[in-house]
């Protein structure tokens, strides 16, 4: 993708009324973002209706795609488009991935081996301690911790991951990168950028409006192999993240709590409904087939074949066909989390390749 096309892609994604699903529809129709940007109002009207077409025409007159990219560079904000190889692999598999992911810091390939930790903003001291310990132990096992930089459990999860000397963590914002929320987490955000990233689908200047956060939650779950909930009331916003996780085929974990505690109503219900009960990181890693730390660069280069039973099953299934991850789940009998984790490791080893979102084939 040329820098010019990337500029049109970013500018198009910023247009009012064009969310991820509509963006995909527009791009499918035109083929390229530049073609969509330069199309006549009549064509736009036939595609999206007169009201949205008029709004886009007004937006287009006020925005220069090249200036948008230059402004991001001046603000030291990076971005990656959903069609690029650098786009997070797990996130590319969800139903409505953000067309553009803005970030500060660094998102690495190994960050695909990730677990999200979410929970109550008004967490108890015990809940905060559990979140920190789980995040620290996940980080020590080579797992990137994903959360939302919110008060309470989210902040504890980020701090726990950073407490490991090599720990990595990614915070997903419900605002622009220049609008850190809550503001008291500005210092924590700086630390996260040193060993991970802040990311968002919202362009610079976007305020942390309440309506942004439910959509933000699909990115938290989309970046992870599984979601762990630590303290959540029956109506907690964390349960929205769980809904997205289930929709995306991710595993769900929950830390149990006292039956009389309001903050435990949501987590206990999740366990009753089938979520994995978590007392330590050992209740998470085996479910995701993460029995050992992330492979080193040397191991990635030298590995030649399927090392684990799940990898061998995947290779057998892909002998003569290419399959979507959902079909591999059905063919092998392993869980979505186990298949996703194995595919990530196999991609790193060069055993399989992703030829389209969620579709894999065996490398020759």
Wavefront OBJ file of the C-alpha trace (Angstrom):
o trace
v 0.000 0.000 0.000
v 1.435 3.367 -1.026
v 1.616 6.235 1.442
v -0.886 8.098 -0.739
v -3.413 5.257 -0.549
v -2.854 5.043 3.212
v -3.706 8.725 3.461
v -6.988 8.198 1.629
v -7.673 5.118 3.773
v -7.200 7.062 7.020
v -9.169 10.077 5.815
v -12.043 7.884 4.621
v -12.199 6.075 7.954
v -12.462 9.421 9.753
v -15.519 10.577 7.792
v -18.688 11.002 9.897
v -21.074 8.076 9.652
v -18.502 5.644 8.249
v -17.882 2.969 10.850
v -15.962 -0.280 10.352
v -18.802 -2.202 8.698
v -19.739 0.606 6.313
v -16.063 1.194 5.549
v -15.727 -2.435 4.444
v -18.825 -2.099 2.257
v -17.495 1.096 0.637
v -14.043 -0.363 0.056
v -15.527 -3.525 -1.457
v -17.564 -1.401 -3.851
v -14.776 0.919 -4.973
v -11.766 -1.379 -4.589
v -9.442 1.371 -3.343
v -9.809 4.149 -0.783
v -8.610 6.741 -3.303
v -11.345 5.724 -5.735
v -13.933 6.053 -2.988
v -12.584 9.451 -1.926
v -12.692 10.859 -5.442
v -16.022 9.339 -6.519
v -18.838 11.670 -7.544
v -21.642 12.623 -5.116
v -24.081 10.781 -7.379
v -22.225 7.500 -6.947
v -22.003 8.035 -3.197
v -25.712 8.787 -3.016
v -26.575 5.522 -4.768
v -24.309 3.610 -2.399
v -25.085 5.124 1.015
v -28.083 7.425 0.564
v -28.397 11.180 0.163
v -27.886 12.233 3.807
v -24.610 10.388 4.305
v -23.425 11.324 0.807
v -23.988 15.015 1.537
v -22.152 14.713 4.844
v -19.217 13.012 3.159
v -19.014 15.663 0.447
v -18.800 18.390 3.093
v -16.164 16.419 5.025
v -14.108 15.801 1.873
v -13.959 19.516 1.093
v -12.418 20.219 4.509
v -9.841 17.411 4.668
v -6.585 16.784 2.790
v -5.583 13.085 3.087
v -1.893 13.939 2.771
v -2.154 16.503 5.548
v -3.848 13.906 7.781
v -0.839 11.575 7.529
v 1.612 14.443 8.003
v -0.254 15.583 11.112
v -0.081 12.091 12.616
v 3.668 12.022 12.002
v 4.098 15.418 13.675
v 2.219 14.119 16.713
v 4.412 11.000 16.715
v 1.386 8.795 16.295
v 1.709 5.613 14.271
v -1.073 3.819 12.463
v -1.671 0.573 10.630
v -4.454 -0.229 8.168
v -6.415 -3.465 8.404
v -5.165 -4.647 5.005
v -1.492 -4.451 6.006
v 0.629 -7.382 7.149
v 1.627 -5.479 10.298
v -1.996 -5.296 11.471
v -2.521 -7.466 14.600
v -3.340 -10.953 13.398
v -6.014 -11.794 15.940
v -7.767 -8.462 15.485
v -7.918 -8.992 11.716
v -10.048 -12.099 12.317
v -12.998 -10.389 14.031
v -16.205 -9.443 12.256
v -15.643 -5.679 12.279
v -11.934 -4.871 12.733
v -11.079 -1.153 12.886
v -10.042 0.006 9.398
v -7.238 1.980 11.051
v -5.531 1.266 14.361
v -3.694 4.283 15.772
v -0.966 3.544 18.293
v 1.962 4.858 20.283
v 4.735 2.556 21.383
v 5.289 -0.696 19.557
v 3.021 -3.596 18.610
v 5.092 -6.721 17.973
v 4.232 -9.989 16.239
v 4.546 -11.854 19.530
v 1.820 -9.661 21.017
v -0.602 -12.020 19.285
v 0.056 -14.345 22.236
v -2.098 -12.272 24.551
v -4.709 -12.475 27.278
v -7.051 -9.654 28.294
v -7.747 -8.852 31.934
v -10.773 -6.666 32.692
v -13.043 -5.957 35.620
v -14.570 -3.444 37.971
v -13.464 0.183 38.023
v -14.287 0.294 41.747
v -12.375 -2.864 42.571
v -11.636 -4.118 46.067
v -8.044 -4.228 47.347
v -8.167 -8.009 47.005
v -9.371 -7.791 43.416
v -6.589 -5.371 42.511
v -4.031 -7.727 44.026
v -5.390 -10.714 42.074
v -5.360 -8.755 38.806
v -1.765 -7.644 39.371
v -0.612 -11.148 40.232
v -2.333 -12.766 37.245
v -0.915 -10.136 34.883
v 2.580 -10.488 36.320
v 2.505 -14.280 35.982
v 1.118 -14.109 32.437
v 3.861 -11.656 31.481
v 6.477 -13.948 33.021
v 5.167 -16.739 30.759
v 5.662 -14.568 27.675
v 2.013 -13.519 27.341
v 1.131 -9.911 26.502
v -1.559 -8.483 28.784
v -4.370 -6.511 27.121
v -6.652 -4.129 29.013
v -8.358 -0.757 28.757
v -6.388 1.663 31.005
v -9.524 2.255 33.094
v -9.465 2.740 36.834
v -9.480 -0.367 38.994
v -8.785 -3.798 37.509
v -7.543 -2.486 34.137
v -4.874 -0.331 35.745
v -3.843 -3.158 38.059
v -3.464 -5.496 35.070
v -1.176 -3.074 33.254
v 0.895 -2.499 36.382
v 1.194 -6.220 37.007
v 2.457 -6.911 33.485
v 5.019 -4.124 33.771
v 6.254 -5.498 37.093
v 7.866 -8.373 35.193
v 11.229 -7.214 33.773
v 10.314 -8.317 30.243
v 6.540 -7.974 30.524
v 4.525 -6.415 27.735
v 1.081 -4.843 27.850
v -1.261 -3.057 25.449
v -3.917 -0.542 26.502
v -6.931 0.028 24.264
v -8.403 3.516 24.578
v -11.933 4.767 24.047
v -10.567 8.121 22.904
v -7.841 9.609 20.734
v -4.219 8.968 21.683
v -3.936 12.585 22.781
v -6.839 12.292 25.227
v -5.669 9.891 27.933
v -8.531 8.804 30.173
v -8.660 8.760 33.098
v -6.147 11.619 33.284
v -4.513 10.270 36.442
v -3.262 7.337 34.354
v -1.072 9.535 32.174
v 2.110 8.312 33.869
v 0.992 4.699 33.572
v 0.311 5.317 29.880
v 3.890 6.527 29.438
v 5.223 3.354 31.041
v 2.998 1.191 28.848
v 4.411 2.816 25.702
v 7.914 1.863 26.821
v 7.076 -1.865 26.836
v 3.982 -2.197 24.738
v 1.526 0.229 23.190
v -1.467 2.465 23.570
v -3.896 1.889 20.713
v -7.298 3.077 19.571
v -9.571 3.164 16.559
v -10.414 6.803 17.279
v -8.451 9.598 15.549
v -6.600 12.303 17.497
v -8.831 14.749 19.277
v -11.605 12.247 19.987
v -12.930 12.785 23.512
v -13.487 9.829 25.877
v -17.248 9.795 25.380
v -19.308 7.089 27.084
v -20.573 5.745 23.754
v -17.016 4.957 22.619
v -16.236 2.402 25.306
v -18.565 -0.479 24.365
v -17.070 -0.466 20.850
v -13.588 -0.216 22.382
v -14.248 -3.458 24.254
v -14.446 -5.508 21.051
v -10.831 -4.504 20.348
v -9.708 -5.585 23.834
v -11.145 -9.065 23.252
v -10.152 -9.044 19.587
v -6.468 -8.586 20.416
v -6.481 -11.515 22.853
v -6.763 -15.284 22.825
v -8.948 -15.091 25.905
v -10.555 -12.669 28.350
v -10.180 -12.940 32.126
v -12.673 -11.103 34.329
v -11.620 -10.118 37.857
v -14.549 -8.680 39.845
v -17.656 -7.624 37.936
v -21.112 -6.749 39.163
v -24.127 -8.266 37.429
v -24.443 -5.211 35.186
v -20.709 -4.523 34.763
v -19.417 -3.097 31.493
v -16.772 -5.827 31.587
v -19.489 -8.281 30.599
v -19.772 -6.448 27.283
v -16.168 -7.468 26.629
v -17.156 -11.057 27.437
v -20.018 -10.909 24.927
v -17.583 -9.773 22.256
v -15.127 -12.502 23.269
v -17.757 -15.199 22.840
v -18.808 -13.706 19.505
v -15.167 -13.776 18.368
v -14.512 -17.347 19.499
v -12.239 -16.354 22.370
v -11.999 -18.232 25.660
v -13.552 -16.694 28.778
v -12.073 -16.958 32.286
v -13.406 -15.608 35.570
v -12.095 -15.244 39.105
v -14.734 -16.400 41.638
v -15.747 -14.336 44.643
v -17.935 -14.407 47.724
v -21.602 -15.135 47.071
v -22.705 -12.062 49.042
v -20.397 -9.612 47.294
v -21.880 -7.391 44.610
v -18.586 -7.290 42.704
v -18.659 -11.078 42.361
v -22.167 -11.466 40.945
v -21.006 -11.106 37.340
v -17.932 -13.326 37.610
v -19.755 -16.073 39.505
v -22.507 -16.048 36.889
v -19.936 -16.395 34.136
v -18.526 -19.480 35.832
v -22.015 -20.986 36.167
v -22.518 -20.360 32.442
v -19.300 -22.162 31.481
v -16.402 -19.747 31.899
v -13.152 -21.286 33.163
v -12.697 -20.746 36.890
v -9.379 -19.010 37.604
v -7.389 -19.230 40.824
v -3.958 -18.781 39.233
v -2.300 -18.419 35.855
v -2.119 -22.230 35.695
v -5.862 -22.198 35.081
v -5.359 -20.041 31.972
v -2.214 -21.192 30.150
v -3.189 -24.854 29.518
v -6.594 -23.869 28.111
v -4.834 -21.724 25.518
v -2.166 -24.373 24.868
v 0.443 -21.968 26.273
v 2.419 -24.447 28.339
v 5.738 -22.734 27.735
v 7.010 -19.183 27.185
v 6.896 -17.555 23.788
v 9.569 -19.087 21.473
v 12.807 -17.190 20.982
v 13.843 -15.873 17.579
v 16.275 -18.784 17.240
v 13.558 -21.316 18.049
v 11.256 -19.652 15.535
v 13.814 -20.049 12.754
v 14.866 -23.609 13.531
v 11.481 -25.197 14.294
v 10.479 -27.441 11.414
v 7.221 -29.133 12.264
v 4.273 -29.418 14.588
v 5.578 -29.737 18.150
v 2.364 -30.307 20.075
v -0.678 -32.558 19.519
v -2.820 -29.594 18.478
v -0.203 -28.468 15.927
v 0.000 -31.981 14.501
v -3.795 -32.114 14.151
v -3.815 -28.761 12.356
v -1.080 -29.879 9.961
v -3.013 -33.071 9.206
v -6.175 -31.058 8.472
v -4.274 -28.645 6.218
v -2.521 -31.377 4.218
v -4.495 -30.740 1.033
v -6.925 -27.966 1.930
v -6.962 -24.423 3.293
v -9.438 -23.818 6.082
v -10.980 -21.059 8.143
v -10.146 -21.213 11.852
v -13.770 -22.173 12.636
v -13.472 -25.241 10.399
v -10.183 -26.221 12.050
v -11.963 -26.115 15.410
v -14.625 -28.488 14.088
v -12.150 -30.804 12.351
v -9.712 -31.155 15.248
v -12.028 -30.987 18.250
v -9.798 -28.464 20.005
v -11.169 -25.216 21.450
v -10.999 -21.910 19.540
v -8.405 -20.642 22.032
v -6.154 -23.669 21.564
v -6.402 -23.461 17.762
v -5.744 -19.693 17.703
v -2.705 -19.999 19.972
v -1.288 -22.888 17.963
v -1.775 -21.078 14.636
v 0.077 -18.021 15.924
v 3.053 -20.139 16.989
v 2.954 -22.064 13.703
v 2.965 -18.814 11.729
v 5.994 -17.647 13.708
v 7.722 -20.932 12.853
v 6.830 -20.614 9.172
v 4.752 -23.808 9.178
v 1.435 -22.227 8.123
v 0.428 -18.905 6.598
v -2.724 -16.809 6.811
v -3.886 -16.156 3.243
v -7.016 -14.180 4.208
v -8.581 -13.102 7.512
v -8.954 -16.304 9.538
v -8.032 -18.635 6.637
v -4.854 -20.706 6.844
v -2.861 -23.063 4.669
v 0.204 -25.214 5.147
v 3.445 -23.721 3.889
v 5.184 -25.706 1.154
l 1 2 3 4 5 6 7 8 9 10 11 12 13 14 15 16 17 18 19 20 21 22 23 24 25 26 27 28 29 30 31 32 33 34 35 36 37 38 39 40 41 42 43 44 45 46 47 48 49 50 51 52 53 54 55 56 57 58 59 60 61 62 63 64 65 66 67 68 69 70 71 72 73 74 75 76 77 78 79 80 81 82 83 84 85 86 87 88 89 90 91 92 93 94 95 96 97 98 99 100 101 102 103 104 105 106 107 108 109 110 111 112 113 114 115 116 117 118 119 120 121 122 123 124 125 126 127 128 129 130 131 132 133 134 135 136 137 138 139 140 141 142 143 144 145 146 147 148 149 150 151 152 153 154 155 156 157 158 159 160 161 162 163 164 165 166 167 168 169 170 171 172 173 174 175 176 177 178 179 180 181 182 183 184 185 186 187 188 189 190 191 192 193 194 195 196 197 198 199 200 201 202 203 204 205 206 207 208 209 210 211 212 213 214 215 216 217 218 219 220 221 222 223 224 225 226 227 228 229 230 231 232 233 234 235 236 237 238 239 240 241 242 243 244 245 246 247 248 249 250 251 252 253 254 255 256 257 258 259 260 261 262 263 264 265 266 267 268 269 270 271 272 273 274 275 276 277 278 279 280 281 282 283 284 285 286 287 288 289 290 291 292 293 294 295 296 297 298 299 300 301 302 303 304 305 306 307 308 309 310 311 312 313 314 315 316 317 318 319 320 321 322 323 324 325 326 327 328 329 330 331 332 333 334 335 336 337 338 339 340 341 342 343 344 345 346 347 348 349 350 351 352 353 354 355 356 357 358 359 360 361 362 363 364
